[in-house]
Amino acid sequence: MFTRLIASNLHFFPRSLVSHNGVEYALAQTNSGTRLAVLAASGSTALIAFEGERAEQGNQTLLLAPLDARNVAALRAQLPWLQPRLLGLRTSAGMGDRLGLATLGHVRAVRAAGGKIAPIFAQQSIREMTRTGRTPQQVMDDATWGVFTEGWQDGFGADADHLKTPADIDTCLAAGFTFFTVDPGAHVDTLPETASLSELRKLAEMLPDYLQPRASGLMGRIFDIEGRSLQLDESTLLKAAVKYGRAVAHVAIMYQHLEKSAGARPFELEVSVDETYQPTSHAEHLYIASELKRLGVKWVSLAPRYVGRFEKGVDYIGDLATFEADFAGHAAIARQFGPYKLSLHSGSDKFSIYPIASRLSRGLVHLKTAGTSYLEALRTIAALNADLFREIYAFARQRYGTDRASYHVSAELGRAPLPEDVKDPPALLEQFDAREILHVTFGSVLTEQDGQGQRRFYDRLVGLLRANPEAYAANLEKHFIRHLEPFIAP
């Protein structure tokens, strides 16, 4: 196998070499850069969809194709394992990639974990795409090239994260995403947290008829959830309905749109109410699950707002015993009303809670990460070009006051080292405040322009990573193994 391509004297990425239906495929380094090499019998229909330079070798045709959108779409059509699939209830992990260069390291970490974690390699939120200037199709294509390069054939999902409008769904569906995370956070009402019973009654009366608490069939009911008793008395149900009723309704509208737009295409839904200030109580979780089912929504995972703080890029902040008790209740509800997975959003680097979540969920858990891969890119840059890293860090400090507005973070500039005081640049990634400052300013760093209209950092940052892919992949593999190992069933 592969002898015909190898004999062509091209330098190949070894794990990309694959033969399928009599056609050989690989990534090759050429004088013009990296190209997709396809070798097939002359006249083979497998060659028609690709565009590139062709050379005849006897009765064979060697095609060298640029790594563009047309050719990656053709490659997905030829190699079915490059098409995202459903993950179901398997223990899973999503690995966001803000630069489009992280999939090599992600695949290696999943492979090192014995393939026991179902991976999502294409994952990005609309907010992140807006800030990085990428499209859903670019996110999908970058992940596909990474999966192909590493020769991963065991399947992966593609998560269109934190979708808020039907238009978001349509764009991501067209790009081939299979996992849709609906974020109804804008429809969660904060007033019930401090409202009296009489005020709750008035607020509930303002809900549409189909969202009225009486319509839920939950009033006064007592549930036995694996030995835990949950009673939805009037006050508890009214609070849940006013707080989450319109959010549930928004999820149902989004689900119905997705179902209609997808047609016969299979998809999975995740519901995310994590980006709110107040935790989701067990009774509120029960209400959400019961109402979603009543409205005909089917979902595979749900992200409540847990107790404690899930800040970006740092470990869990809060009492672990309190988190354990809270998570245990949520896990029991997910089993009884599903089963469905509990999702850990802003899950990057929450090492202290991984063993708890893995044990109490009994494997029904999804870990979602994003910014930590960008931070590993900066760690790589810090080791390769300390001056560029310090320049990025100094700019991030300037932008932090503005960029932190849409994140739940607590880093303070006064606690973070000054750029001129950084003696060991890679080690700065271990300092809490600096880590959050670098994390939330990614969009500004990647899109900032200089006086000539050129991107100030992007080309140098990405160029350095492209020139040193093994350094970045090694850092990612090491970092993500720490994330995945606690979730591997013994």
TAJO-V271071 format. One record per residue. N is the residue number from 1. RES is the residue in three letters. PHI is phi in whole degrees, 0 to 359 (NA if undefined). D_FIRST is the distance of its C-alpha to the first C-alpha in Angstrom with 2 decimals. Layout:
# TAJO-V271071
((N:RES:PHI:D_FIRST) (N:RES:PHI:D_FIRST))
This chain:
# TAJO-V271071
((1:MET:NA:0.00) (2:PHE:75:3.82) (3:THR:297:5.50) (4:ARG:292:7.93) (5:LEU:291:9.07) (6:ILE:299:9.43) (7:ALA:291:11.30) (8:SER:280:13.63) (9:ASN:67:15.49) (10:LEU:273:15.74) (11:HIS:265:16.30) (12:PHE:256:14.15) (13:PHE:282:15.19) (14:PRO:302:12.49) (15:ARG:286:13.03) (16:SER:278:12.81) (17:LEU:297:9.14) (18:VAL:207:8.19) (19:SER:244:7.10) (20:HIS:213:10.35) (21:ASN:54:12.16) (22:GLY:80:10.05) (23:VAL:244:10.46) (24:GLU:253:8.65) (25:TYR:229:11.14) (26:ALA:191:12.25) (27:LEU:264:15.64) (28:ALA:227:16.59) (29:GLN:272:19.84) (30:THR:232:21.73) (31:ASN:295:25.33) (32:SER:262:26.24) (33:GLY:110:24.89) (34:THR:286:21.93) (35:ARG:226:20.15) (36:LEU:276:17.64) (37:ALA:259:14.97) (38:VAL:232:13.89) (39:LEU:239:12.17) (40:ALA:211:13.14) (41:ALA:300:15.08) (42:SER:305:18.53) (43:GLY:88:20.92) (44:SER:297:18.51) (45:THR:293:20.65) (46:ALA:296:18.05) (47:LEU:273:19.22) (48:ILE:299:22.89) (49:ALA:284:23.50) (50:PHE:270:22.13) (51:GLU:233:24.44) (52:GLY:174:23.66) (53:GLU:277:23.33) (54:ARG:243:21.46) (55:ALA:223:20.52) (56:GLU:274:19.81) (57:GLN:231:17.38) (58:GLY:69:18.34) (59:ASN:263:17.61) (60:GLN:245:15.32) (61:THR:241:16.82) (62:LEU:257:15.89) (63:LEU:249:18.02) (64:LEU:247:19.23) (65:ALA:245:21.28) (66:PRO:294:23.86) (67:LEU:274:23.77) (68:ASP:245:26.61) (69:ALA:296:27.81) (70:ARG:296:26.79) (71:ASN:287:23.15) (72:VAL:288:22.78) (73:ALA:295:24.51) (74:ALA:296:22.10) (75:LEU:294:19.13) (76:ARG:299:20.98) (77:ALA:291:21.52) (78:GLN:276:17.88) (79:LEU:246:16.61) (80:PRO:298:19.31) (81:TRP:287:18.90) (82:LEU:272:20.23) (83:GLN:267:23.43) (84:PRO:303:26.13) (85:ARG:226:27.33) (86:LEU:283:30.44) (87:LEU:256:30.80) (88:GLY:64:33.88) (89:LEU:265:35.87) (90:ARG:296:33.18) (91:THR:304:34.19) (92:SER:219:32.88) (93:ALA:215:33.07) (94:GLY:259:33.24) (95:MET:232:32.30) (96:GLY:291:33.98) (97:ASP:219:32.82) (98:ARG:281:35.61) (99:LEU:252:33.76) (100:GLY:76:30.39) (101:LEU:234:28.68) (102:ALA:265:28.73) (103:THR:298:25.79) (104:LEU:304:23.54) (105:GLY:292:26.22) (106:HIS:298:26.93) (107:VAL:299:23.42) (108:ARG:297:23.39) (109:ALA:293:26.79) (110:VAL:296:25.86) (111:ARG:295:22.82) (112:ALA:294:25.25) (113:ALA:277:27.62) (114:GLY:76:25.27) (115:GLY:66:24.62) (116:LYS:273:28.11) (117:ILE:249:29.49) (118:ALA:287:28.62) (119:PRO:263:28.19) (120:ILE:247:29.58) (121:PHE:264:27.85) (122:ALA:255:29.71) (123:GLN:208:33.40) (124:GLN:197:36.41) (125:SER:275:39.99) (126:ILE:300:41.86) (127:ARG:300:44.14) (128:GLU:293:41.33) (129:MET:298:39.87) (130:THR:298:43.35) (131:ARG:285:43.83) (132:THR:261:40.54) (133:GLY:74:40.65) (134:ARG:254:37.36) (135:THR:250:36.76) (136:PRO:305:35.06) (137:GLN:294:32.37) (138:GLN:295:31.73) (139:VAL:299:31.51) (140:MET:297:28.95) (141:ASP:294:26.86) (142:ASP:299:26.93) (143:ALA:295:25.81) (144:THR:299:22.92) (145:TRP:298:21.61) (146:GLY:295:22.05) (147:VAL:298:20.24) (148:PHE:295:17.23) (149:THR:302:17.38) (150:GLU:273:17.48) (151:GLY:67:14.77) (152:TRP:278:17.56) (153:GLN:239:17.00) (154:ASP:264:20.11) (155:GLY:91:22.56) (156:PHE:201:25.40) (157:GLY:258:28.77) (158:ALA:224:30.57) (159:ASP:256:34.25) (160:ALA:276:36.83) (161:ASP:268:39.31) (162:HIS:49:43.12) (163:LEU:278:43.66) (164:LYS:236:47.34) (165:THR:224:47.69) (166:PRO:303:46.34) (167:ALA:297:45.26) (168:ASP:301:43.00) (169:ILE:299:41.38) (170:ASP:298:40.85) (171:THR:296:39.20) (172:CYS:284:36.74) (173:LEU:296:36.09) (174:ALA:296:35.21) (175:ALA:277:32.64) (176:GLY:100:30.85) (177:PHE:293:32.34) (178:THR:240:32.56) (179:PHE:236:34.95) (180:PHE:240:38.41) (181:THR:262:40.87) (182:VAL:268:44.39) (183:ASP:247:46.94) (184:PRO:264:50.52) (185:GLY:305:52.07) (186:ALA:293:54.41) (187:HIS:257:56.01) (188:VAL:278:56.75) (189:ASP:265:60.52) (190:THR:271:61.81) (191:LEU:299:65.47) (192:PRO:299:65.37) (193:GLU:299:64.85) (194:THR:239:68.52) (195:ALA:279:70.09) (196:SER:282:72.89) (197:LEU:300:72.87) (198:SER:296:75.16) (199:GLU:292:72.95) (200:LEU:298:69.85) (201:ARG:299:71.68) (202:LYS:294:72.45) (203:LEU:295:68.89) (204:ALA:295:67.55) (205:GLU:296:69.94) (206:MET:278:68.26) (207:LEU:287:64.92) (208:PRO:303:64.15) (209:ASP:306:65.36) (210:TYR:287:61.95) (211:LEU:255:61.40) (212:GLN:301:64.81) (213:PRO:309:64.66) (214:ARG:296:66.38) (215:ALA:288:63.55) (216:SER:287:61.06) (217:GLY:73:62.80) (218:LEU:257:62.49) (219:MET:303:66.08) (220:GLY:78:67.52) (221:ARG:284:64.61) (222:ILE:243:63.66) (223:PHE:248:60.07) (224:ASP:259:59.03) (225:ILE:252:55.61) (226:GLU:50:54.50) (227:GLY:87:58.00) (228:ARG:261:58.59) (229:SER:264:61.37) (230:LEU:239:61.08) (231:GLN:249:64.11) (232:LEU:260:64.11) (233:ASP:288:67.80) (234:GLU:303:69.16) (235:SER:298:68.72) (236:THR:296:65.16) (237:LEU:291:64.03) (238:LEU:299:65.84) (239:LYS:298:64.26) (240:ALA:295:60.75) (241:ALA:293:61.38) (242:VAL:290:62.89) (243:LYS:291:60.28) (244:TYR:244:57.16) (245:GLY:303:58.35) (246:ARG:292:57.58) (247:ALA:294:54.22) (248:VAL:299:53.30) (249:ALA:298:54.50) (250:HIS:296:52.33) (251:VAL:300:49.23) (252:ALA:298:50.16) (253:ILE:297:50.55) (254:MET:295:47.18) (255:TYR:296:45.53) (256:GLN:298:47.16) (257:HIS:295:46.02) (258:LEU:298:42.43) (259:GLU:299:42.49) (260:LYS:292:43.92) (261:SER:290:41.64) (262:ALA:288:38.42) (263:GLY:61:39.33) (264:ALA:276:36.63) (265:ARG:287:34.25) (266:PRO:287:34.15) (267:PHE:208:35.37) (268:GLU:235:36.77) (269:LEU:241:40.03) (270:GLU:241:41.28) (271:VAL:250:44.98) (272:SER:234:46.06) (273:VAL:240:49.69) (274:ASP:279:49.02) (275:GLU:271:50.23) (276:THR:227:53.91) (277:TYR:278:56.53) (278:GLN:265:57.78) (279:PRO:299:55.72) (280:THR:273:54.93) (281:SER:288:57.12) (282:HIS:297:56.04) (283:ALA:296:58.47) (284:GLU:292:57.08) (285:HIS:300:53.51) (286:LEU:301:54.79) (287:TYR:300:56.54) (288:ILE:301:53.43) (289:ALA:296:51.29) (290:SER:296:54.06) (291:GLU:289:54.75) (292:LEU:299:51.13) (293:LYS:296:50.88) (294:ARG:298:54.22) (295:LEU:271:53.06) (296:GLY:84:49.92) (297:VAL:276:47.36) (298:LYS:243:44.18) (299:TRP:220:42.48) (300:VAL:252:39.85) (301:SER:205:41.24) (302:LEU:219:44.48) (303:ALA:247:45.51) (304:PRO:287:49.20) (305:ARG:269:51.15) (306:TYR:283:51.33) (307:VAL:290:54.18) (308:GLY:82:53.93) (309:ARG:240:52.22) (310:PHE:252:48.56) (311:GLU:277:48.72) (312:LYS:288:45.82) (313:GLY:74:43.61) (314:VAL:227:45.89) (315:ASP:291:46.48) (316:TYR:304:48.57) (317:ILE:246:52.27) (318:GLY:152:54.58) (319:ASP:280:55.69) (320:LEU:293:52.81) (321:ALA:295:55.05) (322:THR:294:56.12) (323:PHE:298:52.55) (324:GLU:298:51.61) (325:ALA:295:54.50) (326:ASP:294:53.71) (327:PHE:294:50.00) (328:ALA:301:50.80) (329:GLY:295:52.96) (330:HIS:297:50.43) (331:ALA:296:47.73) (332:ALA:295:50.13) (333:ILE:296:50.91) (334:ALA:297:47.23) (335:ARG:289:46.68) (336:GLN:284:49.84) (337:PHE:263:49.60) (338:GLY:245:45.86) (339:PRO:283:43.86) (340:TYR:215:42.31) (341:LYS:275:40.95) (342:LEU:270:43.13) (343:SER:255:41.71) (344:LEU:258:42.42) (345:HIS:277:42.83) (346:SER:50:43.27) (347:GLY:279:41.38) (348:SER:303:40.09) (349:ASP:65:41.29) (350:LYS:271:43.53) (351:PHE:298:42.57) (352:SER:290:45.91) (353:ILE:257:45.58) (354:TYR:302:41.94) (355:PRO:299:42.78) (356:ILE:296:45.72) (357:ALA:296:43.78) (358:SER:295:40.96) (359:ARG:291:43.44) (360:LEU:284:45.91) (361:SER:280:43.47) (362:ARG:56:41.76) (363:GLY:89:38.44) (364:LEU:274:39.72) (365:VAL:211:39.29) (366:HIS:233:37.53) (367:LEU:260:37.53) (368:LYS:244:37.70) (369:THR:233:37.28) (370:ALA:208:37.31) (371:GLY:296:39.41) (372:THR:295:38.16) (373:SER:290:34.89) (374:TYR:294:37.14) (375:LEU:296:39.16) (376:GLU:292:36.12) (377:ALA:296:35.45) (378:LEU:293:39.04) (379:ARG:298:38.62) (380:THR:295:35.78) (381:ILE:298:38.02) (382:ALA:301:40.90) (383:ALA:281:38.99) (384:LEU:269:37.70) (385:ASN:210:40.84) (386:ALA:298:43.93) (387:ASP:294:46.14) (388:LEU:297:44.05) (389:PHE:298:43.96) (390:ARG:297:47.75) (391:GLU:295:48.24) (392:ILE:295:46.25) (393:TYR:296:48.18) (394:ALA:297:51.51) (395:PHE:293:50.74) (396:ALA:300:49.61) (397:ARG:298:52.96) (398:GLN:293:54.74) (399:ARG:272:52.89) (400:TYR:301:53.03) (401:GLY:301:56.42) (402:THR:275:55.26) (403:ASP:287:51.68) (404:ARG:285:52.58) (405:ALA:301:54.61) (406:SER:261:51.87) (407:TYR:232:50.65) (408:HIS:267:52.20) (409:VAL:225:52.27) (410:SER:232:54.99) (411:ALA:298:54.05) (412:GLU:235:56.96) (413:LEU:302:56.92) (414:GLY:294:59.68) (415:ARG:266:57.59) (416:ALA:270:54.54) (417:PRO:301:54.58) (418:LEU:288:55.53) (419:PRO:306:52.81) (420:GLU:288:54.81) (421:ASP:265:55.06) (422:VAL:281:51.31) (423:LYS:269:50.65) (424:ASP:234:47.20) (425:PRO:307:45.37) (426:PRO:300:42.41) (427:ALA:292:45.00) (428:LEU:299:46.75) (429:LEU:291:44.04) (430:GLU:263:45.62) (431:GLN:270:49.07) (432:PHE:309:49.91) (433:ASP:292:51.80) (434:ALA:297:49.59) (435:ARG:297:46.52) (436:GLU:291:48.07) (437:ILE:300:49.41) (438:LEU:292:45.99) (439:HIS:295:44.45) (440:VAL:281:46.78) (441:THR:262:47.02) (442:PHE:303:43.34) (443:GLY:297:44.22) (444:SER:294:46.91) (445:VAL:299:44.81) (446:LEU:282:41.95) (447:THR:244:44.29) (448:GLU:303:47.28) (449:GLN:249:48.14) (450:ASP:269:50.03) (451:GLY:295:52.99) (452:GLN:262:50.84) (453:GLY:80:49.01) (454:GLN:263:45.81) (455:ARG:293:44.20) (456:ARG:292:45.71) (457:PHE:243:42.96) (458:TYR:305:39.88) (459:ASP:297:38.33) (460:ARG:290:38.95) (461:LEU:295:37.76) (462:VAL:292:34.53) (463:GLY:300:33.92) (464:LEU:292:34.23) (465:LEU:291:31.83) (466:ARG:295:29.24) (467:ALA:284:29.68) (468:ASN:228:29.29) (469:PRO:297:26.72) (470:GLU:289:26.03) (471:ALA:295:29.77) (472:TYR:293:30.21) (473:ALA:298:27.22) (474:ALA:294:28.50) (475:ASN:296:31.97) (476:LEU:295:30.82) (477:GLU:301:28.71) (478:LYS:299:31.70) (479:HIS:291:34.16) (480:PHE:281:32.38) (481:ILE:300:31.68) (482:ARG:297:35.49) (483:HIS:288:35.72) (484:LEU:274:33.30) (485:GLU:304:34.07) (486:PRO:296:37.53) (487:PHE:261:36.10) (488:ILE:278:33.69) (489:ALA:295:35.34) (490:PRO:293:36.09))
